[in-house]
Amino acid sequence: MNNIPVETLQHHIKYLDLLSRSFPNVTAAVEEVVNLKAILNLPKGTEHFLTDIHGEAEAFNHVMQNASGAIRRKVTEELSSTVSTDDMEELTTLIYYPKEKLELIKAEKKASIANWYELTIYRLVRVARATASKYTRSKVRKLLPKNFAYIMEELLQEDEHRFNKKEYYSEIIKSLVEYGRADLFIIELSEVIKKCTIDHLHIIGDIFDRGPSPHKVMDTLMAQNSLDIQWGNHDILWMGAAAGCRACVATAIRIALRYSNIDAIEDGYGISLLPLVSFAQHVYKDDPCTQFMPKLNEKKPFDIDADLLAKMHKAISIIQFKLEERIIEEHPAYNMEHRRLLRTLNPRAGTIEIEGKTYTLNDTSFPTVDPAHPTALTDEEQYLITILTKTFVGSEKLKQHVRFLYAKGSMYRRYNNNLLFHACLLLNEDGSFKQKEIDGAVYSGKSLMDKYDQMAREAYFSGQNADFLWFLWCNQDSALFGKAKMTTFERYFIDDPATHKEPSAPYYKLMEHDDGTLATQILKEFGLSGNSHIVNGHTPVKVAKGESPIKAGGKLLVIDGGFSKAYQKTTGIAGYTLTYNSYGMTLISHHPFESVEKVLREGFDIESTKEVIETLVERKRVADTDTGAEMKEKVQNLEMLISAYNKGILKQQD
């Protein structure tokens, strides 16, 4: 350290001077170096990867509460030798849902509640101590609630079996019960256990659409201590709506109506659909809108008449199709001329021409479409979409959530030697990176993903070209969409199933048959090598048909297992969690979640199956992570600062 040349220290003198303000003398700098070097040798924290949540807040929340089964395993490891199965079941459920479970338990154990409190707190402390054992005291201290920070730290750091402290330890617990603070303490300690179990969370896209409560999922995510998000095309759709793209607004409403989930719009984000109700009742009053009957929401009956929902559904769909074609006309660089379908629409003949072939329509009622100007909005449609767009842009809750998506999200992420993105990379049929020209410059691979990321941010924060977010939603050259076309019109108006197909991008076929060569090439493009993986979602894995989520010679992990109920018949399961801890990577498949009520009263939990993907020969430590790399750099800088103090280049302060 003292061998650092004076010239090197002088070269970094401005930075070292700034660093000295935080570490004003050798003692302070050495203390921090010792602390950092110790942390580098701790086991790495557990990362959890989830994707394609699609508004299924209840199931997602339970996976977060049980940490994909990790909390149950930790309770069993710590207590199985001394605690009955029923008591462990009760304790596990208590950690998941402490407020709700406490109410039930207090009603059942009125006579012996004081003893129960003391025993339960003792057991919770044991579990908490085990989950916190891989972290420094400093990190654990930051996770503790202000109300009980001192008490919890004492209990977590002390050994209750130590003779000199045994009574001290017991008295703390007794006092909590005696002074009526046991409930709050149990609630707060349960939260600490969950925070320690999930060190970092990765959401690989598609939080929104289909399910009933994406706004609740977002609230849960905003409460996490450490996470990142890779945008999915359904997230980008809502980001586009919040940015004022009218086609995105119409599409978000259409999808909500299709899955009878308008509560997310009206109650979640305070956006009134009454103008759409009035318009639909007036314009489509004599139209049965048969093709637009919403999909039944199993857990929630229709709040309004299904026929009215169908009319609203058709009304906003026609507006969407018009707005999309106008975007295509205004942006020839999007290369979507083949998706201008309305110009070949012939309601009188009951036909439409698509890609040179004529098809029969199953619905010929288009009261707002002018054959001479098919993309023109009527005055009523223009007024309606203007009002709806203003309410989307003006929703404070949506604004808060979208800004969080921008703050924590991106097109892709490199994290601890893994590459995360939602859907795909743009590839040619031969596996080479597809080139795309944007504003006179050519991009491909990583540079294209970086450019798309920059343009997506600019579209929202500059208030210009929000249409680009619609491009990312459904364009054949969007790395978030990954298909040749989106056949929404065909699925509504043409019975021929051949027209409903949405051919996948080359990435999917190539990776399905890859032996790891292409995956390695992709990882190299992003500066990764060795024992790296690609993790993505977007395409549900058909587990029921024998499809494996592990592809490309183990280099690619596709973890969309069907959180969305709409996909569970296809996948045969109800979602995946990928975990990556100091011992390796594990894929956990979940069975459908029933209800919180069943968890509380019957101890029912999501049944999960573990599949070990990779076991590390040597246990990974913080030193082997991205955080560790940052710490090592800080150690080097601090060592330069110490040398500068010792050589008299910088003055020490008391």
C-alpha positions as CSV (number, residue, x, y, z in Angstrom):
1,M,0.0,0.0,0.0
2,N,2.8,2.4,0.9
3,N,4.5,1.4,-2.3
4,I,2.0,3.4,-4.4
5,P,4.0,5.9,-6.4
6,V,3.7,9.6,-5.4
7,E,2.9,10.4,-9.1
8,T,-0.1,8.0,-9.0
9,L,-1.4,9.7,-5.8
10,Q,-0.9,13.2,-7.3
11,H,-2.8,12.1,-10.5
12,H,-5.8,11.1,-8.3
13,I,-5.5,14.0,-5.8
14,K,-8.9,15.6,-6.6
15,Y,-10.8,12.4,-6.0
16,L,-8.7,11.6,-2.9
17,D,-9.4,15.0,-1.6
18,L,-13.2,14.4,-2.0
19,L,-12.8,10.9,-0.4
20,S,-11.0,12.5,2.6
21,R,-14.2,14.3,3.5
22,S,-15.8,11.0,4.4
23,F,-12.6,9.4,5.9
24,P,-10.7,12.4,7.4
25,N,-7.8,10.3,8.9
26,V,-5.9,7.1,8.6
27,T,-7.9,5.5,11.4
28,A,-11.3,6.1,9.7
29,A,-10.0,4.9,6.4
30,V,-8.4,1.7,7.9
31,E,-11.6,1.0,9.8
32,E,-13.6,1.1,6.5
33,V,-11.0,-1.1,4.7
34,V,-11.2,-3.7,7.4
35,N,-15.0,-3.7,7.3
36,L,-15.1,-4.0,3.5
37,K,-12.6,-6.8,3.4
38,A,-14.6,-8.7,6.0
39,I,-17.8,-8.2,4.0
40,L,-16.1,-9.6,0.9
41,N,-15.8,-12.9,2.6
42,L,-19.5,-13.3,3.5
43,P,-21.7,-15.6,1.4
44,K,-23.5,-13.9,-1.4
45,G,-27.1,-13.0,-0.8
46,T,-30.0,-14.9,-2.5
47,E,-31.3,-13.4,-5.7
48,H,-34.9,-14.2,-6.7
49,F,-36.0,-14.0,-10.4
50,L,-39.7,-13.8,-11.4
51,T,-41.4,-12.9,-14.7
52,D,-44.7,-12.4,-16.4
53,I,-46.8,-11.7,-13.3
54,H,-49.5,-10.1,-15.4
55,G,-51.5,-8.5,-12.6
56,E,-51.9,-11.7,-10.5
57,A,-51.3,-9.8,-7.3
58,E,-52.5,-12.4,-4.8
59,A,-50.4,-15.3,-6.1
60,F,-47.4,-13.0,-6.6
61,N,-47.7,-11.5,-3.1
62,H,-47.8,-15.1,-1.6
63,V,-44.6,-16.0,-3.4
64,M,-43.0,-12.9,-2.0
65,Q,-44.4,-13.7,1.5
66,N,-43.1,-17.3,1.5
67,A,-39.9,-16.4,-0.5
68,S,-40.6,-19.1,-3.0
69,G,-40.7,-21.7,-0.2
70,A,-37.4,-20.6,1.4
71,I,-39.1,-19.5,4.6
72,R,-40.7,-22.8,5.1
73,R,-37.4,-24.5,4.6
74,K,-35.7,-22.2,7.0
75,V,-38.3,-22.8,9.7
76,T,-37.9,-26.6,9.3
77,E,-34.1,-26.4,9.4
78,E,-34.1,-24.4,12.6
79,L,-37.0,-25.9,14.6
80,S,-37.9,-29.4,13.3
81,S,-35.9,-31.2,16.0
82,T,-37.7,-29.4,18.9
83,V,-41.1,-28.2,17.5
84,S,-44.1,-30.2,16.4
85,T,-45.2,-30.1,12.7
86,D,-48.4,-28.3,13.6
87,D,-46.6,-25.6,15.5
88,M,-44.1,-25.1,12.7
89,E,-47.0,-24.8,10.3
90,E,-48.6,-22.2,12.5
91,L,-45.3,-20.3,12.8
92,T,-44.7,-20.4,9.0
93,T,-48.1,-19.0,8.3
94,L,-47.6,-16.3,11.0
95,I,-44.4,-15.1,9.2
96,Y,-46.3,-15.0,5.9
97,Y,-49.3,-13.0,7.1
98,P,-48.6,-11.9,10.7
99,K,-51.5,-9.4,11.1
100,E,-54.2,-11.7,9.8
101,K,-52.8,-14.8,11.6
102,L,-52.5,-13.1,14.9
103,E,-56.2,-12.2,14.9
104,L,-57.1,-15.9,14.4
105,I,-54.7,-17.1,17.0
106,K,-55.8,-14.6,19.7
107,A,-59.4,-15.8,19.2
108,E,-58.3,-19.4,19.7
109,K,-55.8,-19.1,22.6
110,K,-57.4,-16.5,24.9
111,A,-56.5,-18.4,28.1
112,S,-52.8,-19.1,27.3
113,I,-52.0,-16.2,25.0
114,A,-49.2,-14.9,27.2
115,N,-47.3,-18.1,27.1
116,W,-47.9,-18.4,23.4
117,Y,-46.5,-15.0,22.8
118,E,-43.3,-15.7,24.7
119,L,-42.7,-19.1,23.0
120,T,-43.5,-17.7,19.5
121,I,-41.2,-14.7,19.8
122,Y,-38.4,-17.0,21.0
123,R,-39.0,-19.2,17.9
124,L,-39.2,-16.2,15.5
125,V,-35.9,-14.8,16.9
126,R,-34.2,-18.2,16.1
127,V,-35.5,-18.1,12.5
128,A,-34.6,-14.5,12.1
129,R,-31.1,-15.1,13.5
130,A,-30.6,-17.9,10.9
131,T,-31.8,-15.8,8.0
132,A,-29.7,-12.8,9.0
133,S,-26.5,-14.8,9.7
134,K,-25.0,-14.2,6.2
135,Y,-25.2,-10.5,6.6
136,T,-23.1,-7.9,8.5
137,R,-24.6,-6.3,11.6
138,S,-24.6,-3.0,9.7
139,K,-26.7,-4.4,6.9
140,V,-29.1,-6.2,9.3
141,R,-29.4,-3.0,11.3
142,K,-30.7,-1.1,8.2
143,L,-33.4,-3.7,7.8
144,L,-34.7,-3.3,11.4
145,P,-37.8,-1.1,12.1
146,K,-37.1,2.0,14.1
147,N,-39.6,1.0,16.8
148,F,-37.7,-2.1,17.8
149,A,-34.2,-1.6,16.3
150,Y,-32.3,-1.8,19.6
151,I,-34.3,-4.7,21.0
152,M,-34.1,-6.7,17.8
153,E,-30.4,-6.2,17.4
154,E,-29.8,-7.4,21.0
155,L,-31.9,-10.5,20.4
156,L,-30.5,-11.3,17.0
157,Q,-26.9,-10.9,18.0
158,E,-27.0,-12.6,21.4
159,D,-26.8,-16.4,22.2
160,E,-29.7,-17.1,24.6
161,H,-27.8,-20.2,25.9
162,R,-25.0,-18.1,27.2
163,F,-25.3,-18.3,31.0
164,N,-24.6,-14.7,31.7
165,K,-27.2,-13.4,29.3
166,K,-30.0,-16.0,29.6
167,E,-32.1,-14.0,32.0
168,Y,-31.5,-10.8,30.2
169,Y,-32.7,-12.4,27.0
170,S,-35.8,-13.8,28.6
171,E,-36.7,-10.6,30.3
172,I,-36.7,-8.7,27.0
173,I,-39.3,-11.1,25.6
174,K,-41.4,-11.1,28.8
175,S,-41.4,-7.3,28.8
176,L,-42.7,-7.1,25.3
177,V,-45.6,-9.3,26.3
178,E,-46.3,-7.5,29.6
179,Y,-46.4,-4.0,28.0
180,G,-48.7,-5.1,25.1
181,R,-46.1,-4.7,22.3
182,A,-45.9,-8.4,21.4
183,D,-48.3,-8.1,18.3
184,L,-46.4,-5.3,16.7
185,F,-43.0,-6.9,17.5
186,I,-44.1,-10.2,15.8
187,I,-45.4,-8.3,12.8
188,E,-42.1,-6.3,12.5
189,L,-39.9,-9.3,13.1
190,S,-41.7,-11.4,10.5
191,E,-41.0,-8.6,7.9
192,V,-37.3,-8.7,8.9
193,I,-37.2,-12.4,8.2
194,K,-38.7,-12.0,4.8
195,K,-36.4,-9.1,3.9
196,C,-33.4,-11.2,4.9
197,T,-34.6,-14.2,2.9
198,I,-34.8,-12.2,-0.4
199,D,-31.6,-10.2,-0.8
200,H,-32.3,-8.9,-4.3
201,L,-35.3,-9.3,-6.6
202,H,-35.3,-9.4,-10.4
203,I,-38.5,-8.9,-12.3
204,I,-38.0,-10.0,-15.9
205,G,-41.0,-8.1,-17.3
206,D,-44.7,-8.1,-17.8
207,I,-46.2,-6.8,-14.6
208,F,-49.3,-5.5,-16.3
209,D,-52.4,-6.8,-18.1
210,R,-54.7,-9.8,-18.0
211,G,-54.7,-10.2,-14.2
212,P,-56.9,-8.1,-12.0
213,S,-54.4,-6.1,-9.9
214,P,-51.2,-4.9,-11.6
215,H,-51.4,-1.7,-9.4
216,K,-51.1,-3.9,-6.3
217,V,-48.1,-5.8,-7.7
218,M,-46.4,-2.4,-8.3
219,D,-47.1,-1.3,-4.7
220,T,-45.5,-4.6,-3.5
221,L,-42.5,-4.0,-5.7
222,M,-42.1,-0.4,-4.5
223,A,-41.8,-1.7,-0.9
224,Q,-38.8,-4.0,-1.8
225,N,-35.4,-3.0,-0.5
226,S,-33.4,-4.1,-3.5
227,L,-34.7,-4.9,-7.0
228,D,-34.4,-4.3,-10.7
229,I,-36.9,-4.6,-13.5
230,Q,-36.5,-5.6,-17.1
231,W,-39.4,-4.0,-19.1
232,G,-41.8,-6.3,-20.8
233,N,-44.0,-5.3,-23.7
234,H,-47.0,-5.1,-21.5
235,D,-45.2,-2.8,-19.1
236,I,-44.1,-0.6,-22.1
237,L,-47.7,-0.5,-23.2
238,W,-48.7,1.2,-19.9
239,M,-45.6,3.4,-19.9
240,G,-46.8,4.5,-23.4
241,A,-50.3,5.2,-22.1
242,A,-48.9,7.3,-19.3
243,A,-46.7,9.2,-21.8
244,G,-49.9,10.1,-23.8
245,C,-49.7,7.7,-26.7
246,R,-53.4,7.3,-27.6
247,A,-53.0,3.9,-29.3
248,C,-51.4,2.6,-26.0
249,V,-54.3,4.1,-24.0
250,A,-56.9,2.3,-26.2
251,T,-55.0,-1.0,-26.1
252,A,-54.6,-1.0,-22.3
253,I,-58.3,-0.4,-22.0
254,R,-59.1,-3.0,-24.6
255,I,-57.1,-5.7,-22.8
256,A,-58.7,-4.8,-19.4
257,L,-62.1,-5.2,-21.0
258,R,-61.2,-8.5,-22.7
259,Y,-60.2,-10.0,-19.4
260,S,-63.0,-8.2,-17.4
261,N,-60.4,-6.5,-15.2
262,I,-61.4,-2.8,-15.4
263,D,-61.0,-2.4,-11.6
264,A,-57.3,-1.9,-12.1
265,I,-58.1,1.1,-14.3
266,E,-61.0,2.6,-12.4
267,D,-60.2,1.8,-8.7
268,G,-56.4,1.2,-9.0
269,Y,-55.6,4.3,-11.1
270,G,-58.7,6.5,-10.6
271,I,-59.4,6.6,-14.4
272,S,-63.1,6.8,-15.1
273,L,-64.5,4.8,-18.1
274,L,-67.9,6.4,-17.9
275,P,-67.3,8.4,-21.1
276,L,-66.6,5.0,-22.9
277,V,-69.8,3.6,-21.3
278,S,-71.9,6.4,-22.7
279,F,-70.3,6.2,-26.2
280,A,-70.7,2.4,-26.4
281,Q,-74.3,2.5,-25.3
282,H,-75.1,5.1,-27.9
283,V,-73.1,3.9,-31.0
284,Y,-73.3,0.2,-30.5
285,K,-76.7,-0.1,-28.9
286,D,-78.1,-2.4,-31.6
287,D,-74.9,-4.4,-32.0
288,P,-74.7,-7.7,-30.0
289,C,-70.8,-7.5,-30.2
290,T,-70.7,-11.2,-30.0
291,Q,-67.0,-11.5,-30.7
292,F,-66.2,-9.1,-27.9
293,M,-67.8,-10.8,-25.0
294,P,-65.2,-10.6,-22.2
295,K,-63.4,-13.6,-20.7
296,L,-65.0,-14.5,-17.4
297,N,-63.0,-13.5,-14.3
298,E,-63.3,-16.6,-12.1
299,K,-62.9,-14.9,-8.8
300,K,-65.0,-11.8,-9.5
301,P,-68.4,-11.5,-11.2
302,F,-69.1,-8.8,-13.7
303,D,-69.8,-5.4,-11.9
304,I,-71.8,-4.3,-15.0
305,D,-73.8,-6.2,-17.6
306,A,-71.6,-8.4,-19.8
307,D,-73.4,-7.1,-22.9
308,L,-72.3,-3.6,-22.0
309,L,-68.7,-4.7,-21.4
310,A,-68.8,-6.3,-24.9
311,K,-70.0,-3.0,-26.5
312,M,-67.3,-1.0,-24.6
313,H,-64.8,-3.7,-25.7
314,K,-65.7,-3.3,-29.4
315,A,-65.9,0.5,-29.3
316,I,-62.3,0.9,-27.9
317,S,-61.0,-1.9,-30.2
318,I,-62.1,0.0,-33.3
319,I,-60.6,3.2,-32.0
320,Q,-57.3,1.3,-31.3
321,F,-57.2,-0.1,-34.8
322,K,-57.7,3.4,-36.3
323,L,-55.0,4.9,-34.1
324,E,-52.5,2.2,-34.8
325,E,-52.9,2.6,-38.6
326,R,-52.4,6.3,-38.2
327,I,-49.1,5.7,-36.4
328,I,-48.0,3.3,-39.2
329,E,-48.8,6.0,-41.7
330,E,-46.9,8.7,-39.8
331,H,-43.8,6.5,-39.1
332,P,-42.8,4.7,-42.4
333,A,-39.5,3.7,-40.7
334,Y,-41.5,1.3,-38.5
335,N,-42.0,-0.9,-41.7
336,M,-45.5,-1.9,-40.8
337,E,-47.3,-1.1,-44.0
338,H,-48.5,-4.7,-44.2
339,R,-50.5,-4.1,-41.0
340,R,-52.7,-1.3,-42.5
341,L,-55.8,-3.5,-42.7
342,L,-58.7,-1.1,-42.6
343,R,-58.0,0.3,-46.1
344,T,-59.0,-3.2,-47.5
345,L,-62.0,-3.5,-45.2
346,N,-65.3,-4.0,-47.1
347,P,-68.2,-4.3,-44.6
348,R,-70.8,-4.3,-47.4
349,A,-69.2,-7.4,-49.0
350,G,-68.3,-8.8,-45.6
351,T,-64.6,-9.2,-46.5
352,I,-61.1,-7.9,-45.8
353,E,-57.8,-8.5,-47.7
354,I,-54.7,-9.4,-45.7
355,E,-51.3,-9.9,-47.3
356,G,-52.9,-10.5,-50.7
357,K,-55.6,-12.9,-49.6
358,T,-59.3,-12.2,-49.1
359,Y,-61.1,-13.4,-45.9
360,T,-64.7,-13.4,-44.8
361,L,-65.5,-11.3,-41.8
362,N,-67.5,-12.8,-38.9
363,D,-68.8,-9.3,-38.0
364,T,-69.7,-6.6,-40.5
365,S,-70.9,-3.9,-38.2
366,F,-68.5,-0.9,-38.4
367,P,-70.7,2.1,-37.7
368,T,-67.8,4.5,-37.2
369,V,-65.6,3.5,-40.1
370,D,-65.8,5.6,-43.2
371,P,-64.8,3.5,-46.2
372,A,-63.3,6.5,-47.9
373,H,-61.3,7.4,-44.8
374,P,-61.1,4.3,-42.7
375,T,-58.6,5.5,-40.1
376,A,-60.4,8.8,-39.4
377,L,-61.9,9.1,-36.0
378,T,-65.4,10.4,-35.7
379,D,-65.9,13.5,-33.6
380,E,-67.3,11.4,-30.8
381,E,-64.3,9.0,-31.0
382,Q,-61.9,11.9,-31.1
383,Y,-63.4,13.5,-28.0
384,L,-63.5,10.1,-26.2
385,I,-59.9,9.2,-26.7
386,T,-58.8,12.7,-25.8
387,I,-60.6,12.5,-22.5
388,L,-59.3,9.0,-21.7
389,T,-55.7,9.9,-22.6
390,K,-55.8,13.0,-20.4
391,T,-57.0,10.8,-17.5
392,F,-54.2,8.3,-18.0
393,V,-51.6,11.0,-18.2
394,G,-53.0,12.8,-15.2
395,S,-53.3,9.7,-12.9
396,E,-51.0,10.4,-10.0
397,K,-50.9,6.7,-9.0
398,L,-50.0,5.6,-12.6
399,K,-47.4,8.4,-12.8
400,Q,-45.8,7.2,-9.6
401,H,-45.7,3.6,-10.9
402,V,-44.4,4.5,-14.3
403,R,-41.6,6.7,-12.9
404,F,-40.6,3.7,-10.6
405,L,-40.5,1.5,-13.8
406,Y,-38.1,4.0,-15.3
407,A,-36.0,4.3,-12.2
408,K,-35.6,0.6,-11.5
409,G,-36.2,-0.7,-15.1
410,S,-34.3,-1.1,-18.3
411,M,-34.3,-3.1,-21.6
412,Y,-31.8,-5.5,-20.1
413,R,-29.5,-6.0,-17.1
414,R,-26.2,-7.6,-16.5
415,Y,-26.1,-8.7,-12.9
416,N,-23.6,-11.1,-11.2
417,N,-22.4,-12.6,-14.5
418,N,-26.0,-13.2,-15.8
419,L,-27.8,-11.4,-18.6
420,L,-31.5,-10.6,-18.0
421,F,-34.0,-9.4,-20.6
422,H,-37.7,-10.0,-21.1
423,A,-38.2,-11.4,-24.6
424,C,-35.4,-11.7,-27.1
425,L,-32.5,-10.1,-29.0
426,L,-33.0,-9.2,-32.7
427,L,-31.2,-11.9,-34.7
428,N,-31.1,-12.9,-38.4
429,E,-32.0,-16.5,-39.5
430,D,-28.3,-17.4,-39.5
431,G,-27.9,-16.3,-35.9
432,S,-26.1,-13.1,-36.6
433,F,-27.2,-9.9,-34.9
434,K,-29.8,-8.0,-36.9
435,Q,-28.8,-4.5,-37.8
436,K,-31.2,-1.6,-37.6
437,E,-30.8,1.9,-38.9
438,I,-32.0,4.7,-36.6
439,D,-31.5,8.4,-37.5
440,G,-28.7,7.5,-39.9
441,A,-26.7,5.3,-37.5
442,V,-26.7,1.5,-37.5
443,Y,-27.2,-0.5,-34.3
444,S,-27.2,-4.2,-33.5
445,G,-27.0,-6.5,-30.4
446,K,-26.1,-4.6,-27.3
447,S,-25.9,-1.2,-29.0
448,L,-29.4,-1.6,-30.3
449,M,-30.7,-2.6,-26.8
450,D,-28.9,0.5,-25.4
451,K,-30.4,2.7,-28.1
452,Y,-33.9,1.4,-27.5
453,D,-33.5,2.0,-23.8
454,Q,-32.4,5.6,-24.4
455,M,-35.3,6.2,-26.8
456,A,-37.9,4.7,-24.4
457,R,-36.7,7.1,-21.7
458,E,-36.7,10.1,-24.0
459,A,-40.2,9.2,-25.2
460,Y,-41.6,9.7,-21.7
461,F,-39.5,12.4,-20.2
462,S,-39.2,14.7,-23.2
463,G,-42.9,14.4,-23.9
464,Q,-42.1,13.8,-27.6
465,N,-42.5,10.7,-29.8
466,A,-44.5,8.6,-27.3
467,D,-45.4,6.5,-30.4
468,F,-42.0,4.8,-30.0
469,L,-43.4,3.1,-26.9
470,W,-46.1,1.6,-29.1
471,F,-43.4,0.5,-31.5
472,L,-41.8,-1.4,-28.6
473,W,-45.2,-2.9,-27.7
474,C,-45.9,-4.6,-31.0
475,N,-43.3,-4.1,-33.8
476,Q,-41.5,-7.0,-35.4
477,D,-38.2,-5.2,-34.6
478,S,-39.0,-4.8,-30.9
479,A,-36.8,-6.9,-28.6
480,L,-39.7,-6.8,-26.1
481,F,-42.3,-8.3,-28.6
482,G,-40.4,-11.0,-30.4
483,K,-42.9,-11.8,-33.1
484,A,-43.5,-11.0,-36.8
485,K,-46.9,-9.4,-36.2
486,M,-49.7,-8.9,-33.6
487,T,-52.9,-10.3,-35.1
488,T,-55.4,-8.7,-32.8
489,F,-57.8,-7.7,-35.6
490,E,-57.8,-11.2,-37.1
491,R,-58.6,-12.8,-33.8
492,Y,-61.7,-10.7,-33.4
493,F,-63.0,-10.6,-37.0
494,I,-61.8,-13.7,-38.9
495,D,-62.6,-17.3,-37.9
496,D,-59.8,-18.8,-39.8
497,P,-57.2,-19.8,-37.1
498,A,-54.4,-19.6,-39.6
499,T,-54.7,-15.8,-39.6
500,H,-54.3,-15.7,-35.8
501,K,-50.8,-17.0,-35.8
502,E,-48.0,-14.7,-34.7
503,P,-44.7,-16.2,-36.0
504,S,-41.9,-15.9,-33.4
505,A,-38.7,-14.1,-34.1
506,P,-35.6,-16.1,-35.2
507,Y,-34.2,-15.9,-31.6
508,Y,-36.7,-18.5,-30.3
509,K,-36.2,-21.2,-33.0
510,L,-32.4,-20.7,-32.9
511,M,-32.2,-20.9,-29.1
512,E,-34.5,-23.9,-29.0
513,H,-32.0,-25.9,-31.0
514,D,-28.8,-24.2,-29.7
515,D,-26.1,-26.3,-28.1
516,G,-24.8,-23.3,-26.2
517,T,-22.8,-21.8,-29.1
518,L,-25.2,-19.0,-29.9
519,A,-25.9,-18.3,-26.2
520,T,-22.2,-17.9,-25.6
521,Q,-22.0,-15.5,-28.5
522,I,-24.8,-13.4,-27.1
523,L,-23.3,-13.4,-23.7
524,K,-19.9,-12.3,-25.2
525,E,-21.7,-9.4,-27.0
526,F,-22.7,-8.1,-23.5
527,G,-19.3,-8.6,-22.0
528,L,-20.1,-11.9,-20.2
529,S,-18.3,-15.2,-20.4
530,G,-17.6,-18.3,-18.4
531,N,-20.3,-19.6,-16.2
532,S,-23.0,-17.0,-17.3
533,H,-26.6,-17.5,-18.1
534,I,-29.3,-15.7,-20.1
535,V,-32.6,-15.4,-18.2
536,N,-35.8,-14.3,-19.9
537,G,-39.5,-14.8,-19.9
538,H,-42.3,-13.7,-22.3
539,T,-43.0,-17.1,-23.8
540,P,-44.9,-19.6,-21.5
541,V,-43.0,-22.9,-21.1
542,K,-45.4,-25.7,-22.0
543,V,-44.4,-27.9,-19.0
544,A,-47.5,-30.1,-19.4
545,K,-46.3,-31.1,-22.9
546,G,-42.8,-31.9,-21.7
547,E,-41.0,-28.6,-22.6
548,S,-38.1,-27.7,-20.5
549,P,-37.3,-24.2,-19.3
550,I,-33.6,-25.0,-19.5
551,K,-32.3,-24.5,-23.1
552,A,-29.1,-23.8,-25.1
553,G,-27.0,-26.4,-23.3
554,G,-28.0,-24.9,-19.9
555,K,-27.0,-21.4,-20.9
556,L,-30.6,-20.1,-21.3
557,L,-33.3,-20.2,-18.6
558,V,-36.9,-19.3,-19.7
559,I,-38.8,-18.7,-16.5
560,D,-42.3,-17.8,-17.7
561,G,-44.3,-20.6,-16.1
562,G,-47.7,-19.1,-16.1
563,F,-48.4,-16.7,-13.2
564,S,-51.3,-15.5,-15.4
565,K,-54.3,-17.7,-15.1
566,A,-54.9,-17.3,-18.8
567,Y,-51.7,-19.3,-19.5
568,Q,-52.0,-22.0,-16.9
569,K,-53.8,-24.5,-19.1
570,T,-50.9,-24.1,-21.5
571,T,-48.1,-24.4,-19.0
572,G,-49.5,-26.9,-16.6
573,I,-48.0,-24.9,-13.6
574,A,-48.5,-21.5,-12.1
575,G,-45.2,-19.8,-12.4
576,Y,-41.5,-20.2,-11.8
577,T,-39.0,-18.6,-9.4
578,L,-35.3,-18.9,-10.2
579,T,-33.1,-18.5,-7.1
580,Y,-29.3,-17.9,-7.1
581,N,-27.6,-18.2,-3.8
582,S,-24.1,-18.9,-2.6
583,Y,-24.5,-22.6,-3.4
584,G,-25.8,-22.3,-7.0
585,M,-29.0,-21.9,-9.0
586,T,-32.4,-23.5,-8.4
587,L,-35.6,-23.4,-10.4
588,I,-38.8,-23.6,-8.4
589,S,-42.1,-24.4,-10.2
590,H,-45.3,-23.3,-8.4
591,H,-48.7,-24.9,-8.4
592,P,-51.8,-22.7,-8.5
593,F,-52.4,-20.5,-5.5
594,E,-55.9,-20.7,-4.0
595,S,-56.4,-18.0,-1.5
596,V,-54.9,-16.2,1.5
597,E,-57.9,-17.4,3.5
598,K,-57.0,-21.0,2.9
599,V,-53.4,-20.3,4.0
600,L,-54.6,-18.7,7.2
601,R,-57.2,-21.3,8.2
602,E,-55.8,-24.5,6.8
603,G,-52.1,-23.8,6.4
604,F,-52.4,-24.4,2.7
605,D,-49.3,-23.2,0.8
606,I,-48.3,-23.1,-2.8
607,E,-46.9,-26.5,-3.6
608,S,-43.5,-26.0,-5.2
609,T,-41.1,-28.3,-6.9
610,K,-37.3,-27.6,-6.8
611,E,-34.9,-28.4,-9.6
612,V,-31.2,-27.7,-9.0
613,I,-29.8,-26.2,-12.2
614,E,-26.2,-25.7,-11.1
615,T,-24.3,-26.4,-7.9
616,L,-21.1,-24.4,-7.4
617,V,-17.9,-26.2,-6.5
618,E,-16.9,-23.4,-4.2
619,R,-19.4,-21.4,-2.3
620,K,-19.9,-17.9,-3.9
621,R,-19.0,-15.0,-1.7
622,V,-19.7,-11.3,-1.9
623,A,-16.2,-10.9,-3.4
624,D,-17.5,-12.8,-6.5
625,T,-20.4,-10.5,-7.1
626,D,-20.9,-7.1,-8.8
627,T,-21.3,-5.5,-5.4
628,G,-18.0,-7.2,-4.4
629,A,-16.3,-5.7,-7.5
630,E,-17.4,-2.2,-6.4
631,M,-16.2,-2.9,-2.8
632,K,-12.8,-4.0,-4.1
633,E,-12.5,-0.8,-6.1
634,K,-13.4,1.2,-3.0
635,V,-10.7,-0.7,-1.0
636,Q,-8.1,0.3,-3.6
637,N,-9.2,3.9,-3.4
638,L,-9.1,3.9,0.4
639,E,-5.6,2.3,0.3
640,M,-4.5,5.2,-2.0
641,L,-6.0,7.6,0.5
642,I,-4.2,6.0,3.4
643,S,-0.9,6.1,1.5
644,A,-1.6,9.8,0.7
645,Y,-2.0,10.5,4.4
646,N,1.1,8.5,5.3
647,K,3.2,10.3,2.7
648,G,2.0,13.7,3.8
649,I,0.3,14.5,0.5
650,L,-3.0,15.1,2.3
651,K,-3.5,16.4,5.8
652,Q,-5.3,14.3,8.3
653,Q,-8.1,15.8,10.4
654,D,-9.0,14.8,14.0
